[in-house]
């Protein structure tokens, strides 16, 4: 059950990063790499820091 929930949050994070608008395309690429290479930490960082940086 927890694995499925974790996977859904991770998938939503990737979707959220890809569909977000950024002032700079490099920011989007950096966030995608962070989330893909550091799944747990990247997800936390996206919701704490990254969502505020998008337009």
PDB file of N, H, CA, C and O in Angstrom:
ATOM      1  N   UNK A   1       0.817  -1.191   0.000  1.00  0.00           N
ATOM      2  CA  UNK A   1       0.000   0.000   0.000  1.00  0.00           C
ATOM      3  C   UNK A   1       0.866   1.262   0.000  1.00  0.00           C
ATOM      4  O   UNK A   1       0.618   2.190  -0.770  1.00  0.00           O
ATOM      5  N   UNK A   2       1.891   1.290   0.876  1.00  0.00           N
ATOM      6  H   UNK A   2       2.092   0.536   1.501  1.00  0.00           H
ATOM      7  CA  UNK A   2       2.737   2.475   0.967  1.00  0.00           C
ATOM      8  C   UNK A   2       3.577   2.660  -0.289  1.00  0.00           C
ATOM      9  O   UNK A   2       3.858   3.788  -0.697  1.00  0.00           O
ATOM     10  N   UNK A   3       3.975   1.554  -0.898  1.00  0.00           N
ATOM     11  H   UNK A   3       3.747   0.638  -0.567  1.00  0.00           H
ATOM     12  CA  UNK A   3       4.765   1.648  -2.126  1.00  0.00           C
ATOM     13  C   UNK A   3       3.945   2.266  -3.252  1.00  0.00           C
ATOM     14  O   UNK A   3       4.451   3.076  -4.029  1.00  0.00           O
ATOM     15  N   UNK A   4       2.687   1.881  -3.331  1.00  0.00           N
ATOM     16  H   UNK A   4       2.276   1.223  -2.700  1.00  0.00           H
ATOM     17  CA  UNK A   4       1.807   2.430  -4.367  1.00  0.00           C
ATOM     18  C   UNK A   4       1.598   3.915  -4.130  1.00  0.00           C
ATOM     19  O   UNK A   4       1.650   4.707  -5.071  1.00  0.00           O
ATOM     20  N   UNK A   5       1.363   4.299  -2.887  1.00  0.00           N
ATOM     21  H   UNK A   5       1.320   3.656  -2.123  1.00  0.00           H
ATOM     22  CA  UNK A   5       1.170   5.706  -2.561  1.00  0.00           C
ATOM     23  C   UNK A   5       2.440   6.509  -2.866  1.00  0.00           C
ATOM     24  O   UNK A   5       2.363   7.606  -3.418  1.00  0.00           O
ATOM     25  N   UNK A   6       3.598   5.966  -2.512  1.00  0.00           N
ATOM     26  H   UNK A   6       3.661   5.074  -2.064  1.00  0.00           H
ATOM     27  CA  UNK A   6       4.867   6.625  -2.801  1.00  0.00           C
ATOM     28  C   UNK A   6       5.089   6.792  -4.291  1.00  0.00           C
ATOM     29  O   UNK A   6       5.549   7.841  -4.743  1.00  0.00           O
ATOM     30  N   UNK A   7       4.760   5.755  -5.058  1.00  0.00           N
ATOM     31  H   UNK A   7       4.387   4.903  -4.691  1.00  0.00           H
ATOM     32  CA  UNK A   7       4.908   5.838  -6.513  1.00  0.00           C
ATOM     33  C   UNK A   7       3.966   6.891  -7.099  1.00  0.00           C
ATOM     34  O   UNK A   7       4.355   7.621  -8.010  1.00  0.00           O
ATOM     35  N   UNK A   8       2.745   6.978  -6.595  1.00  0.00           N
ATOM     36  H   UNK A   8       2.429   6.385  -5.855  1.00  0.00           H
ATOM     37  CA  UNK A   8       1.794   7.969  -7.094  1.00  0.00           C
ATOM     38  C   UNK A   8       2.266   9.396  -6.795  1.00  0.00           C
ATOM     39  O   UNK A   8       2.137  10.282  -7.640  1.00  0.00           O
ATOM     40  N   UNK A   9       2.806   9.616  -5.607  1.00  0.00           N
ATOM     41  H   UNK A   9       2.910   8.896  -4.920  1.00  0.00           H
ATOM     42  CA  UNK A   9       3.336  10.943  -5.268  1.00  0.00           C
ATOM     43  C   UNK A   9       4.520  11.271  -6.165  1.00  0.00           C
ATOM     44  O   UNK A   9       4.644  12.396  -6.649  1.00  0.00           O
ATOM     45  N   UNK A  10       5.389  10.295  -6.387  1.00  0.00           N
ATOM     46  H   UNK A  10       5.289   9.381  -5.993  1.00  0.00           H
ATOM     47  CA  UNK A  10       6.556  10.490  -7.252  1.00  0.00           C
ATOM     48  C   UNK A  10       6.116  10.795  -8.687  1.00  0.00           C
ATOM     49  O   UNK A  10       6.650  11.706  -9.319  1.00  0.00           O
ATOM     50  N   UNK A  11       5.158  10.045  -9.194  1.00  0.00           N
ATOM     51  H   UNK A  11       4.725   9.304  -8.680  1.00  0.00           H
ATOM     52  CA  UNK A  11       4.656  10.274 -10.554  1.00  0.00           C
ATOM     53  C   UNK A  11       4.014  11.653 -10.666  1.00  0.00           C
ATOM     54  O   UNK A  11       4.204  12.345 -11.665  1.00  0.00           O
ATOM     55  N   UNK A  12       3.253  12.057  -9.646  1.00  0.00           N
ATOM     56  H   UNK A  12       3.098  11.494  -8.834  1.00  0.00           H
ATOM     57  CA  UNK A  12       2.638  13.383  -9.659  1.00  0.00           C
ATOM     58  C   UNK A  12       3.707  14.476  -9.634  1.00  0.00           C
ATOM     59  O   UNK A  12       3.560  15.506 -10.292  1.00  0.00           O
ATOM     60  N   UNK A  13       4.773  14.252  -8.881  1.00  0.00           N
ATOM     61  H   UNK A  13       4.893  13.415  -8.347  1.00  0.00           H
ATOM     62  CA  UNK A  13       5.857  15.236  -8.818  1.00  0.00           C
ATOM     63  C   UNK A  13       6.483  15.432 -10.197  1.00  0.00           C
ATOM     64  O   UNK A  13       6.703  16.565 -10.626  1.00  0.00           O
ATOM     65  N   UNK A  14       6.766  14.341 -10.881  1.00  0.00           N
ATOM     66  H   UNK A  14       6.587  13.421 -10.531  1.00  0.00           H
ATOM     67  CA  UNK A  14       7.338  14.433 -12.227  1.00  0.00           C
ATOM     68  C   UNK A  14       6.372  15.169 -13.159  1.00  0.00           C
ATOM     69  O   UNK A  14       6.787  16.046 -13.918  1.00  0.00           O
ATOM     70  N   UNK A  15       5.104  14.820 -13.105  1.00  0.00           N
ATOM     71  H   UNK A  15       4.766  14.108 -12.489  1.00  0.00           H
ATOM     72  CA  UNK A  15       4.090  15.484 -13.924  1.00  0.00           C
ATOM     73  C   UNK A  15       4.041  16.982 -13.606  1.00  0.00           C
ATOM     74  O   UNK A  15       3.979  17.809 -14.516  1.00  0.00           O
ATOM     75  N   UNK A  16       4.067  17.327 -12.330  1.00  0.00           N
ATOM     76  H   UNK A  16       4.116  16.656 -11.590  1.00  0.00           H
ATOM     77  CA  UNK A  16       3.985  18.723 -11.902  1.00  0.00           C
ATOM     78  C   UNK A  16       5.187  19.523 -12.399  1.00  0.00           C
ATOM     79  O   UNK A  16       5.033  20.658 -12.850  1.00  0.00           O
ATOM     80  N   UNK A  17       6.372  18.939 -12.321  1.00  0.00           N
ATOM     81  H   UNK A  17       6.497  18.017 -11.955  1.00  0.00           H
ATOM     82  CA  UNK A  17       7.573  19.634 -12.805  1.00  0.00           C
ATOM     83  C   UNK A  17       7.501  19.831 -14.314  1.00  0.00           C
ATOM     84  O   UNK A  17       7.789  20.918 -14.813  1.00  0.00           O
ATOM     85  N   UNK A  18       7.123  18.798 -15.033  1.00  0.00           N
ATOM     86  H   UNK A  18       6.889  17.914 -14.628  1.00  0.00           H
ATOM     87  CA  UNK A  18       7.098  18.868 -16.508  1.00  0.00           C
ATOM     88  C   UNK A  18       6.056  19.867 -17.005  1.00  0.00           C
ATOM     89  O   UNK A  18       6.295  20.552 -17.999  1.00  0.00           O
ATOM     90  N   UNK A  19       4.922  19.964 -16.347  1.00  0.00           N
ATOM     91  H   UNK A  19       4.727  19.407 -15.539  1.00  0.00           H
ATOM     92  CA  UNK A  19       3.861  20.853 -16.817  1.00  0.00           C
ATOM     93  C   UNK A  19       3.948  22.269 -16.248  1.00  0.00           C
ATOM     94  O   UNK A  19       3.173  23.138 -16.644  1.00  0.00           O
ATOM     95  N   UNK A  20       4.881  22.513 -15.324  1.00  0.00           N
ATOM     96  H   UNK A  20       5.511  21.806 -15.002  1.00  0.00           H
ATOM     97  CA  UNK A  20       5.028  23.851 -14.748  1.00  0.00           C
ATOM     98  C   UNK A  20       5.739  24.777 -15.715  1.00  0.00           C
ATOM     99  O   UNK A  20       6.560  24.355 -16.530  1.00  0.00           O
ATOM    100  N   UNK A  21       5.399  26.051 -15.601  1.00  0.00           N
ATOM    101  H   UNK A  21       4.732  26.394 -14.940  1.00  0.00           H
ATOM    102  CA  UNK A  21       6.067  27.064 -16.425  1.00  0.00           C
ATOM    103  C   UNK A  21       7.151  27.721 -15.587  1.00  0.00           C
ATOM    104  O   UNK A  21       6.922  28.105 -14.440  1.00  0.00           O
ATOM    105  N   UNK A  22       8.323  27.843 -16.167  1.00  0.00           N
ATOM    106  H   UNK A  22       8.510  27.531 -17.099  1.00  0.00           H
ATOM    107  CA  UNK A  22       9.456  28.490 -15.516  1.00  0.00           C
ATOM    108  C   UNK A  22       9.887  29.675 -16.362  1.00  0.00           C
ATOM    109  O   UNK A  22       9.634  29.706 -17.566  1.00  0.00           O
ATOM    110  N   UNK A  23      10.533  30.642 -15.742  1.00  0.00           N
ATOM    111  H   UNK A  23      10.738  30.616 -14.763  1.00  0.00           H
ATOM    112  CA  UNK A  23      11.053  31.792 -16.475  1.00  0.00           C
ATOM    113  C   UNK A  23      12.195  31.368 -17.394  1.00  0.00           C
ATOM    114  O   UNK A  23      12.480  32.033 -18.390  1.00  0.00           O
ATOM    115  N   UNK A  24      12.843  30.260 -17.053  1.00  0.00           N
ATOM    116  H   UNK A  24      12.611  29.720 -16.244  1.00  0.00           H
ATOM    117  CA  UNK A  24      14.025  29.816 -17.763  1.00  0.00           C
ATOM    118  C   UNK A  24      13.916  28.297 -17.957  1.00  0.00           C
ATOM    119  O   UNK A  24      13.631  27.577 -17.000  1.00  0.00           O
ATOM    120  N   UNK A  25      14.135  27.809 -19.163  1.00  0.00           N
ATOM    121  H   UNK A  25      14.366  28.394 -19.940  1.00  0.00           H
ATOM    122  CA  UNK A  25      14.032  26.370 -19.437  1.00  0.00           C
ATOM    123  C   UNK A  25      15.105  25.566 -18.711  1.00  0.00           C
ATOM    124  O   UNK A  25      14.913  24.379 -18.445  1.00  0.00           O
ATOM    125  N   UNK A  26      16.220  26.190 -18.392  1.00  0.00           N
ATOM    126  H   UNK A  26      16.376  27.153 -18.608  1.00  0.00           H
ATOM    127  CA  UNK A  26      17.260  25.496 -17.643  1.00  0.00           C
ATOM    128  C   UNK A  26      16.769  25.106 -16.253  1.00  0.00           C
ATOM    129  O   UNK A  26      17.137  24.050 -15.739  1.00  0.00           O
ATOM    130  N   UNK A  27      15.943  25.948 -15.645  1.00  0.00           N
ATOM    131  H   UNK A  27      15.645  26.806 -16.063  1.00  0.00           H
ATOM    132  CA  UNK A  27      15.385  25.628 -14.330  1.00  0.00           C
ATOM    133  C   UNK A  27      14.534  24.365 -14.398  1.00  0.00           C
ATOM    134  O   UNK A  27      14.598  23.517 -13.508  1.00  0.00           O
ATOM    135  N   UNK A  28      13.747  24.245 -15.442  1.00  0.00           N
ATOM    136  H   UNK A  28      13.695  24.934 -16.165  1.00  0.00           H
ATOM    137  CA  UNK A  28      12.911  23.056 -15.603  1.00  0.00           C
ATOM    138  C   UNK A  28      13.774  21.805 -15.752  1.00  0.00           C
ATOM    139  O   UNK A  28      13.496  20.779 -15.131  1.00  0.00           O
ATOM    140  N   UNK A  29      14.799  21.888 -16.559  1.00  0.00           N
ATOM    141  H   UNK A  29      15.025  22.722 -17.063  1.00  0.00           H
ATOM    142  CA  UNK A  29      15.695  20.753 -16.762  1.00  0.00           C
ATOM    143  C   UNK A  29      16.391  20.359 -15.457  1.00  0.00           C
ATOM    144  O   UNK A  29      16.512  19.173 -15.148  1.00  0.00           O
ATOM    145  N   UNK A  30      16.834  21.332 -14.715  1.00  0.00           N
ATOM    146  H   UNK A  30      16.735  22.294 -14.966  1.00  0.00           H
ATOM    147  CA  UNK A  30      17.491  21.055 -13.436  1.00  0.00           C
ATOM    148  C   UNK A  30      16.526  20.365 -12.476  1.00  0.00           C
ATOM    149  O   UNK A  30      16.903  19.396 -11.817  1.00  0.00           O
ATOM    150  N   UNK A  31      15.295  20.845 -12.389  1.00  0.00           N
ATOM    151  H   UNK A  31      14.989  21.632 -12.925  1.00  0.00           H
ATOM    152  CA  UNK A  31      14.323  20.220 -11.480  1.00  0.00           C
ATOM    153  C   UNK A  31      13.966  18.809 -11.923  1.00  0.00           C
ATOM    154  O   UNK A  31      13.797  17.924 -11.085  1.00  0.00           O
ATOM    155  N   UNK A  32      13.848  18.589 -13.217  1.00  0.00           N
ATOM    156  H   UNK A  32      13.985  19.308 -13.898  1.00  0.00           H
ATOM    157  CA  UNK A  32      13.565  17.233 -13.706  1.00  0.00           C
ATOM    158  C   UNK A  32      14.703  16.294 -13.310  1.00  0.00           C
ATOM    159  O   UNK A  32      14.457  15.181 -12.846  1.00  0.00           O
ATOM    160  N   UNK A  33      15.932  16.733 -13.489  1.00  0.00           N
ATOM    161  H   UNK A  33      16.133  17.637 -13.866  1.00  0.00           H
ATOM    162  CA  UNK A  33      17.080  15.903 -13.117  1.00  0.00           C
ATOM    163  C   UNK A  33      17.130  15.643 -11.613  1.00  0.00           C
ATOM    164  O   UNK A  33      17.427  14.527 -11.187  1.00  0.00           O
ATOM    165  N   UNK A  34      16.844  16.658 -10.815  1.00  0.00           N
ATOM    166  H   UNK A  34      16.603  17.565 -11.162  1.00  0.00           H
ATOM    167  CA  UNK A  34      16.840  16.475  -9.356  1.00  0.00           C
ATOM    168  C   UNK A  34      15.809  15.427  -8.954  1.00  0.00           C
ATOM    169  O   UNK A  34      16.103  14.529  -8.165  1.00  0.00           O
ATOM    170  N   UNK A  35      14.604  15.545  -9.496  1.00  0.00           N
ATOM    171  H   UNK A  35      14.365  16.274 -10.137  1.00  0.00           H
ATOM    172  CA  UNK A  35      13.534  14.614  -9.123  1.00  0.00           C
ATOM    173  C   UNK A  35      13.825  13.207  -9.630  1.00  0.00           C
ATOM    174  O   UNK A  35      13.539  12.234  -8.931  1.00  0.00           O
ATOM    175  N   UNK A  36      14.385  13.077 -10.825  1.00  0.00           N
ATOM    176  H   UNK A  36      14.617  13.867 -11.392  1.00  0.00           H
ATOM    177  CA  UNK A  36      14.660  11.748 -11.361  1.00  0.00           C
ATOM    178  C   UNK A  36      15.851  11.067 -10.690  1.00  0.00           C
ATOM    179  O   UNK A  36      15.825   9.859 -10.458  1.00  0.00           O
ATOM    180  N   UNK A  37      16.889  11.835 -10.378  1.00  0.00           N
ATOM    181  H   UNK A  37      16.909  12.817 -10.566  1.00  0.00           H
ATOM    182  CA  UNK A  37      18.101  11.244  -9.818  1.00  0.00           C
ATOM    183  C   UNK A  37      18.042  11.064  -8.294  1.00  0.00           C
ATOM    184  O   UNK A  37      18.724  10.202  -7.742  1.00  0.00           O
ATOM    185  N   UNK A  38      17.237  11.869  -7.631  1.00  0.00           N
ATOM    186  H   UNK A  38      16.682  12.570  -8.080  1.00  0.00           H
ATOM    187  CA  UNK A  38      17.076  11.784  -6.176  1.00  0.00           C
ATOM    188  C   UNK A  38      15.589  11.687  -5.857  1.00  0.00           C
ATOM    189  O   UNK A  38      15.002  12.657  -5.378  1.00  0.00           O
ATOM    190  N   UNK A  39      14.971  10.545  -6.111  1.00  0.00           N
ATOM    191  H   UNK A  39      15.447   9.757  -6.500  1.00  0.00           H
ATOM    192  CA  UNK A  39      13.508  10.446  -6.032  1.00  0.00           C
ATOM    193  C   UNK A  39      12.898  10.943  -4.713  1.00  0.00           C
ATOM    194  O   UNK A  39      12.011  11.796  -4.740  1.00  0.00           O
ATOM    195  N   UNK A  40      13.338  10.446  -3.597  1.00  0.00           N
ATOM    196  H   UNK A  40      14.059   9.754  -3.575  1.00  0.00           H
ATOM    197  CA  UNK A  40      12.720  10.835  -2.324  1.00  0.00           C
ATOM    198  C   UNK A  40      13.054  12.282  -1.972  1.00  0.00           C
ATOM    199  O   UNK A  40      12.163  13.089  -1.708  1.00  0.00           O
ATOM    200  N   UNK A  41      14.344  12.598  -1.971  1.00  0.00           N
ATOM    201  H   UNK A  41      15.068  11.942  -2.185  1.00  0.00           H
ATOM    202  CA  UNK A  41      14.778  13.951  -1.627  1.00  0.00           C
ATOM    203  C   UNK A  41      14.301  14.964  -2.668  1.00  0.00           C
ATOM    204  O   UNK A  41      13.894  16.071  -2.313  1.00  0.00           O
ATOM    205  N   UNK A  42      14.348  14.596  -3.945  1.00  0.00           N
ATOM    206  H   UNK A  42      14.678  13.697  -4.233  1.00  0.00           H
ATOM    207  CA  UNK A  42      13.897  15.488  -5.008  1.00  0.00           C
ATOM    208  C   UNK A  42      12.431  15.842  -4.901  1.00  0.00           C
ATOM    209  O   UNK A  42      12.037  16.980  -5.159  1.00  0.00           O
ATOM    210  N   UNK A  43      11.620  14.865  -4.517  1.00  0.00           N
ATOM    211  H   UNK A  43      11.940  13.941  -4.307  1.00  0.00           H
ATOM    212  CA  UNK A  43      10.189  15.120  -4.336  1.00  0.00           C
ATOM    213  C   UNK A  43       9.960  16.104  -3.191  1.00  0.00           C
ATOM    214  O   UNK A  43       9.172  17.042  -3.317  1.00  0.00           O
ATOM    215  N   UNK A  44      10.642  15.886  -2.092  1.00  0.00           N
ATOM    216  H   UNK A  44      11.282  15.125  -1.990  1.00  0.00           H
ATOM    217  CA  UNK A  44      10.502  16.790  -0.948  1.00  0.00           C
ATOM    218  C   UNK A  44      10.974  18.194  -1.314  1.00  0.00           C
ATOM    219  O   UNK A  44      10.298  19.178  -1.015  1.00  0.00           O
ATOM    220  N   UNK A  45      12.134  18.286  -1.962  1.00  0.00           N
ATOM    221  H   UNK A  45      12.683  17.486  -2.205  1.00  0.00           H
ATOM    222  CA  UNK A  45      12.659  19.593  -2.358  1.00  0.00           C
ATOM    223  C   UNK A  45      11.721  20.315  -3.315  1.00  0.00           C
ATOM    224  O   UNK A  45      11.558  21.531  -3.215  1.00  0.00           O
ATOM    225  N   UNK A  46      11.107  19.593  -4.235  1.00  0.00           N
ATOM    226  H   UNK A  46      11.240  18.606  -4.317  1.00  0.00           H
ATOM    227  CA  UNK A  46      10.191  20.220  -5.188  1.00  0.00           C
ATOM    228  C   UNK A  46       9.018  20.862  -4.461  1.00  0.00           C
ATOM    229  O   UNK A  46       8.664  22.005  -4.753  1.00  0.00           O
ATOM    230  N   UNK A  47       8.412  20.149  -3.524  1.00  0.00           N
ATOM    231  H   UNK A  47       8.699  19.221  -3.288  1.00  0.00           H
ATOM    232  CA  UNK A  47       7.246  20.691  -2.836  1.00  0.00           C
ATOM    233  C   UNK A  47       7.606  21.771  -1.818  1.00  0.00           C
ATOM    234  O   UNK A  47       6.774  22.624  -1.510  1.00  0.00           O
ATOM    235  N   UNK A  48       8.825  21.750  -1.292  1.00  0.00           N
ATOM    236  H   UNK A  48       9.501  21.057  -1.542  1.00  0.00           H
ATOM    237  CA  UNK A  48       9.234  22.754  -0.314  1.00  0.00           C
ATOM    238  C   UNK A  48       9.795  24.010  -1.003  1.00  0.00           C
ATOM    239  O   UNK A  48       9.475  25.132  -0.611  1.00  0.00           O
ATOM    240  N   UNK A  49      10.629  23.811  -2.028  1.00  0.00           N
ATOM    241  H   UNK A  49      10.889  22.900  -2.346  1.00  0.00           H
ATOM    242  CA  UNK A  49      11.331  24.927  -2.662  1.00  0.00           C
ATOM    243  C   UNK A  49      10.857  25.213  -4.083  1.00  0.00           C
ATOM    244  O   UNK A  49      10.583  26.361  -4.433  1.00  0.00           O
ATOM    245  N   UNK A  50      10.762  24.173  -4.896  1.00  0.00           N
ATOM    246  H   UNK A  50      10.985  23.241  -4.612  1.00  0.00           H
ATOM    247  CA  UNK A  50      10.566  24.343  -6.332  1.00  0.00           C
ATOM    248  C   UNK A  50       9.253  24.927  -6.766  1.00  0.00           C
ATOM    249  O   UNK A  50       9.209  25.717  -7.708  1.00  0.00           O
ATOM    250  N   UNK A  51       8.174  24.557  -6.099  1.00  0.00           N
ATOM    251  H   UNK A  51       8.209  23.915  -5.333  1.00  0.00           H
ATOM    252  CA  UNK A  51       6.869  25.056  -6.539  1.00  0.00           C
ATOM    253  C   UNK A  51       6.771  26.564  -6.414  1.00  0.00           C
ATOM    254  O   UNK A  51       6.020  27.191  -7.161  1.00  0.00           O
ATOM    255  N   UNK A  52       7.493  27.153  -5.507  1.00  0.00           N
ATOM    256  H   UNK A  52       8.103  26.644  -4.900  1.00  0.00           H
ATOM    257  CA  UNK A  52       7.482  28.609  -5.350  1.00  0.00           C
ATOM    258  C   UNK A  52       8.285  29.326  -6.415  1.00  0.00           C
ATOM    259  O   UNK A  52       8.098  30.526  -6.614  1.00  0.00           O
ATOM    260  N   UNK A  53       9.175  28.628  -7.106  1.00  0.00           N
ATOM    261  H   UNK A  53       9.328  27.653  -6.945  1.00  0.00           H
ATOM    262  CA  UNK A  53      10.047  29.236  -8.106  1.00  0.00           C
ATOM    263  C   UNK A  53       9.401  29.308  -9.494  1.00  0.00           C
ATOM    264  O   UNK A  53       9.876  30.035 -10.365  1.00  0.00           O
ATOM    265  N   UNK A  54       8.332  28.561  -9.692  1.00  0.00           N
ATOM    266  H   UNK A  54       7.945  27.970  -8.985  1.00  0.00           H
ATOM    267  CA  UNK A  54       7.718  28.576 -11.024  1.00  0.00           C
ATOM    268  C   UNK A  54       6.869  29.829 -11.201  1.00  0.00           C
ATOM    269  O   UNK A  54       6.581  30.536 -10.236  1.00  0.00           O
ATOM    270  N   UNK A  55       6.478  30.091 -12.419  1.00  0.00           N
ATOM    271  H   UNK A  55       6.711  29.516 -13.203  1.00  0.00           H
ATOM    272  CA  UNK A  55       5.688  31.305 -12.728  1.00  0.00           C
ATOM    273  C   UNK A  55       4.235  31.033 -12.401  1.00  0.00           C
ATOM    274  O   UNK A  55       3.388  31.908 -12.579  1.00  0.00           O
TER     275      UNK A  55
END
